[in-house]
Amino acid sequence: MAQVQSSCPHVKEIREVTPSGKGCKECLEIGDTWVHLRECLICGHVGCCDSSKNKHATKHFHKTKHPIMQSFEPGENWKWCYVDEVFLQ
């Protein structure tokens, strides 16, 4: 189980971002669906979670190396650092 950490060295990279859309950018382009959404806190890219078949949020990390994402689900505000593999508060 991943640990919860109040901070990691990558939080300094978080920026004020504008979401790329109301849904997973790539799934909307190909007409597919998703389970949950995640927003990159470096550039605002909205992608689908790892429970979704396309896993676009994780693919975005591998492509860009942007380390921090946040749940894009209503009422959720947890963050995840892909590099350190920790939840952030």
Number of C-alpha atoms within 10 A of each C-alpha: 5 9 10 13 14 10 13 14 9 14 17 10 11 15 12 9 13 14 17 15 13 11 20 27 17 18 16 14 8 8 7 11 15 19 13 17 23 26 27 28 23 20 18 18 22 27 32 28 22 17 11 15 12 19 21 23 24 21 15 17 17 12 9 11 13 20 22 27 27 20 20 23 12 7 7 9 11 13 21 23 21 17 14 15 15 19 20 19 11
